[in-house]
Amino acid sequence: MEHLARLESGIQGLDMLLQGGLVAGSSYIVQGRPGSGKTIFANQIAFHHARKGGRVLFATLLSESHERLFQFLSTLSFFDRERIGDEIQFVSAFDTLEGEGLEEVVKLLRREITRQKATVLVVDGVLNARSRAEHAIDTKKFIAELQGHAAFAGCTALFLTSARLDDSSPEHTMVDGVIELGEELIGNRSIRRLHLRKTRGSGAVSGLHEFQITSQGIVVYPRLEAVLGSRPGSNDPVEEKIPTGVPDLDAMIGGGMQRVSATLMIGASGTGKTSLGLSFLSCCTPEEPGLIFGFYETEGRLKSKADNIGLNLRGQIRDGAVRVIWQPTTEQFMDVLAYRLLDAVRQGGYRRVLIDSLGAIARASAEPARRIEFFTALINELRAMGTTVMATWEIRDVFDSNAHTPAMELSSLFDNMLMTRFVEVRAEVRRVFTILKIRDSGFDASLRELLITQNGIRLAKAYENLPNAVSTGGSAAGSGN
């Protein structure tokens, strides 16, 4: 099977969607309303191509001056003014379009492609060319002639337009690919999305994908389940068991949890989930490091919490045995968080990961319907990286075994499920711990009192009179929903 030559875009995440990059020598329409990021998109590709040794012709059919364009681009890290005039040539064809028409614009750009020996052509302002055309066939001819000249010169062409062209438009029928940049308001949040509407002669990851415009330019975040959803979590179960950091829990599950497994802890705030997670990471060493990927408690607060239960988290962080990545629960994007976590695990080689909490990641989604597929891809990828995962999910209360929570919908994704909750016993509020599931292993399913002491966590013997106890809290609706 023949493999088409590819042109690296330099836009993080885009080449993953294009399965290798733009097809060299092909033509693409980049469309989106004003402010959607088209000009940044094209310039980022242009400057990256120039850094790789290519030559770019950037032609504008707009009245805006190039100096004004450079002023805006100078705020972005990829912009390099020293490349302008040599590797990247900016040409204004606006006056030619206004005074002489489309045919003369084609002649001008053909000459400049040859003179510049361009390997990338960008034409910004195709909407202006469309407005100058007397008939639809004129626009089609304009695109076709430029496309033909570019292809003959071995040049990849990008045509930028503010019009939202439909699939039957003359422009769409002529080009090899259509990339649409859009923006949508969901509640008070503004979400930028990229859509590969057409990719002739090449596979691509379909659907909508979020992107951001940062100081480095555009960063695309492919939908996690679309690019990782088909990967297996791990080839074979790992029989080795590793300690949980809580001796009483190890005894309840036959000596420890399976290495390269995923455990979900559900429970109300204050029932001990984070303390159990810190105990899990207390077994980490510089040779077998761990990561805390958290939202609610900063590194300083986690250190204090660990001090209070006799754990040496401070020393572990100092020695490189544990790393803390904290992010606020303000406006976040689910895919951004997932890639941040996966990149950290990949670079740090972490063997244990505590996600505190999974519900915080779920709340970052603009589309709740994605959650199951998204978390399936995330957990499977962490397993495939040889990581043992422990994740928390905060709920308001769970007071019986039939309670329905968002976390329960995820139960099939996890090897193990643990539950913590409050109960009232003889006018006292106490913490209770139980094991709901341990995959492929027997376990002690009795209820235990969870005691957080200065010497760590203890799971005391089961209550004999617990049926008479009353659970505290409100409904079983998940706060992560």
Beta strands, then each sheet from edge to edge (+ up, - down):
strand 1: 6-7
strand 2: 22-23
strand 3: 27-31
strand 4: 56-60
strand 5: 88-92
strand 6: 120-124
strand 7: 156-161
strand 8: 177-186
strand 9: 189-199
strand 10: 208-214
strand 11: 217-221
strand 12: 241-242
strand 13: 257-258
strand 14: 262-267
strand 15: 290-294
strand 16: 322-326
strand 17: 352-356
strand 18: 388-394
strand 19: 416-425
strand 20: 428-438
strand 21: 448-453
strand 22: 456-460
strand 23: 470-471
sheet 1: 1+ 2-
sheet 2: 5+ 4+ 6+ 7+ 3+ 8+ 9- 10+ 11-
sheet 3: 12+ 13-
sheet 4: 16+ 15+ 17+ 18+ 14+ 19+ 20- 21+ 22-
sheet 5: 16+ 15+ 17+ 18+ 14+ 19+ 23-
end
